[in-house]
Amino acid sequence: MSSEGSDPDVRRTIAAIIDATEALALDLDLAGVTIEEIAHAADVPVEAVREHFGSMDGLALALAERAFEANVVYMDAAYTSSSDPVEQLRAAARWYVTFHEDHPAHFRLLAFP
């Protein structure tokens, strides 16, 4: 991915591309989506997708990073809820299910890559 992440326009472009990729991947499977379709859905040139992500592998990695970041919020909540390890494990199980319910596409991506 490009290192121009401090420019607000670049950040918006990158976010739009990842959002479009995620939306298309929900309807299809990422393997059934093309860079051209993603660019069209994000309303950006194909070259912008290639510049920031390189390939479909780069886009898949960006989706996995987004899913992982969302999951971290849930797991942090589980492990900071108590100092008792058994309760932390129970909380992790509850938060894991909640993550699945709140973000089914992210859950599928992490659980079934």
Phi, psi and chi 1 to 4 in degrees:
 res  aa     phi    psi   chi1   chi2   chi3   chi4
   1 MET       -  150.7 -169.2  174.4   -6.4      -
   2 SER   -64.1  151.1  173.7      -      -      -
   3 SER   -93.2   13.5   63.1      -      -      -
   4 GLU   -87.4   27.7  -58.1  164.2   -8.5      -
   5 GLY   -65.5   -8.5      -      -      -      -
   6 SER   -86.5  -15.9   60.3      -      -      -
   7 ASP   -80.3  123.7 -180.0  -31.3      -      -
   8 PRO   -58.9  -37.4  -19.0   27.0      -      -
   9 ASP   -65.6  -40.0  -69.5  -25.8      -      -
  10 VAL   -66.6  -43.0  171.8      -      -      -
  11 ARG   -59.9  -41.8  -74.1 -164.5  -47.3  -91.9
  12 ARG   -64.7  -41.2  -82.6 -168.3  -66.0  -82.7
  13 THR   -62.5  -46.9  -62.4      -      -      -
  14 ILE   -61.4  -45.0  -70.1  169.7      -      -
  15 ALA   -62.2  -41.4      -      -      -      -
  16 ALA   -63.0  -40.0      -      -      -      -
  17 ILE   -66.1  -45.3  -66.3  167.3      -      -
  18 ILE   -65.9  -41.9  -64.4  171.4      -      -
  19 ASP   -58.8  -46.0  -69.7  -15.2      -      -
  20 ALA   -64.0  -42.0      -      -      -      -
  21 THR   -60.9  -45.2  -56.0      -      -      -
  22 GLU   -63.3  -44.7 -172.6  170.9   17.6      -
  23 ALA   -63.1  -43.5      -      -      -      -
  24 LEU   -68.3  -37.7  -70.3  168.5      -      -
  25 ALA   -68.2  -26.3      -      -      -      -
  26 LEU   -69.0  -38.9  -71.1  176.6      -      -
  27 ASP   -77.2  -39.2  -69.9  -21.8      -      -
  28 LEU  -112.5 -140.2  -56.2  168.0      -      -
  29 ASP  -129.9  149.0  179.8  -13.2      -      -
  30 LEU   -54.6  -33.0 -166.5   54.9      -      -
  31 ALA   -65.2  -21.5      -      -      -      -
  32 GLY   -95.6    9.5      -      -      -      -
  33 VAL  -113.1  142.6  178.7      -      -      -
  34 THR  -107.6  159.9   66.3      -      -      -
  35 ILE   -60.5  -35.8  -73.3  178.9      -      -
  36 GLU   -63.8  -41.7  -68.7   76.1   14.6      -
  37 GLU   -64.8  -39.9  -68.8  168.9  -39.0      -
  38 ILE   -64.6  -45.9  -68.0  164.5      -      -
  39 ALA   -59.5  -44.1      -      -      -      -
  40 HIS   -62.1  -46.7  178.0   73.3      -      -
  41 ALA   -64.7  -33.3      -      -      -      -
  42 ALA   -85.3   -8.6      -      -      -      -
  43 ASP    59.3   46.4 -163.6   26.3      -      -
  44 VAL  -133.7  158.7  -59.3      -      -      -
  45 PRO   -66.7  149.1  -12.1   21.8      -      -
  46 VAL   -54.1  -37.4  170.8      -      -      -
  47 GLU   -60.8  -32.2  -65.6   76.9   24.4      -
  48 ALA   -66.0  -39.9      -      -      -      -
  49 VAL   -63.1  -47.1  177.9      -      -      -
  50 ARG   -65.3  -38.4  -71.5 -161.0  171.4   98.9
  51 GLU   -62.9  -42.6  175.7 -175.2  -20.0      -
  52 HIS   -87.0  -27.4  -65.1  -63.4      -      -
  53 PHE  -124.1  -15.4  -61.9   95.4      -      -
  54 GLY    80.9  -54.2      -      -      -      -
  55 SER  -159.4 -178.2   65.5      -      -      -
  56 MET   -63.9  -30.9  -70.5  -58.4  -68.8      -
  57 ASP   -62.1  -41.3  -72.5  -18.1      -      -
  58 GLY   -63.5  -38.8      -      -      -      -
  59 LEU   -66.8  -41.0  -73.3  162.1      -      -
  60 ALA   -61.8  -40.8      -      -      -      -
  61 LEU   -63.0  -42.7  178.6   59.7      -      -
  62 ALA   -62.4  -40.1      -      -      -      -
  63 LEU   -65.3  -41.6  -76.7 -177.9      -      -
  64 ALA   -63.4  -40.6      -      -      -      -
  65 GLU   -62.4  -42.0  -72.4  172.6  -11.3      -
  66 ARG   -63.2  -43.4 -179.9  179.6  -86.1 -172.5
  67 ALA   -64.3  -43.1      -      -      -      -
  68 PHE   -62.6  -43.8 -179.2   75.6      -      -
  69 GLU   -61.3  -39.7  -71.7  167.4    2.4      -
  70 ALA   -64.9  -41.5      -      -      -      -
  71 ASN   -66.0  -35.8 -172.6   50.3      -      -
  72 VAL   -58.7  -38.4  164.7      -      -      -
  73 VAL   -59.1  -44.2  172.3      -      -      -
  74 TYR   -68.0  -44.3  -72.2   75.5      -      -
  75 MET   -69.8  -34.9  -69.0  -59.5  101.6      -
  76 ASP   -60.8  -41.3  -77.8   -9.2      -      -
  77 ALA   -61.8  -39.0      -      -      -      -
  78 ALA   -65.8  -46.2      -      -      -      -
  79 TYR   -84.6   -9.8  -71.5  102.6      -      -
  80 THR  -102.2    1.1   58.7      -      -      -
  81 SER   -76.6  -20.9   64.4      -      -      -
  82 SER  -159.2  156.9  172.0      -      -      -
  83 SER   -94.4   -6.8   59.9      -      -      -
  84 ASP   -81.3  120.1  175.8   32.6      -      -
  85 PRO   -59.2  -36.3  -19.1   26.8      -      -
  86 VAL   -67.2  -43.3  172.9      -      -      -
  87 GLU   -66.8  -34.8 -176.7   48.3   41.0      -
  88 GLN   -61.8  -41.8  -73.3  177.1  -22.6      -
  89 LEU   -64.6  -43.3 -173.8   57.9      -      -
  90 ARG   -62.0  -44.2  -71.7 -177.9 -179.0  133.7
  91 ALA   -63.7  -39.1      -      -      -      -
  92 ALA   -61.6  -41.3      -      -      -      -
  93 ALA   -62.9  -44.4      -      -      -      -
  94 ARG   -63.4  -45.8  -73.0 -169.6  -58.7  -86.8
  95 TRP   -67.9  -31.6  -79.8  108.5      -      -
  96 TYR   -62.2  -45.5 -169.9   68.4      -      -
  97 VAL   -65.3  -40.9  170.0      -      -      -
  98 THR   -63.7  -41.5  -58.1      -      -      -
  99 PHE   -58.7  -44.7  174.3   71.1      -      -
 100 HIS   -59.9  -43.5  171.9  -96.9      -      -
 101 GLU   -68.0  -40.0  -67.4  167.4  -15.4      -
 102 ASP   -78.0  -32.8  -68.4   -9.5      -      -
 103 HIS  -136.7   67.0  -56.7  -79.0      -      -
 104 PRO   -59.3  -36.9   15.9  -25.2      -      -
 105 ALA   -67.9  -41.9      -      -      -      -
 106 HIS   -64.1  -41.6  -72.9  165.9      -      -
 107 PHE   -59.8  -47.6  179.2   85.1      -      -
 108 ARG   -59.4  -41.2  -80.1 -166.5  -51.2  -85.8
 109 LEU   -63.4  -40.1 -177.3   60.8      -      -
 110 LEU   -79.7  -37.8  -66.0  176.3      -      -
 111 ALA   -83.2  -29.6      -      -      -      -
 112 PHE  -132.8   67.7  -51.0  105.9      -      -
 113 PRO   -64.9      -   15.7  -20.2      -      -
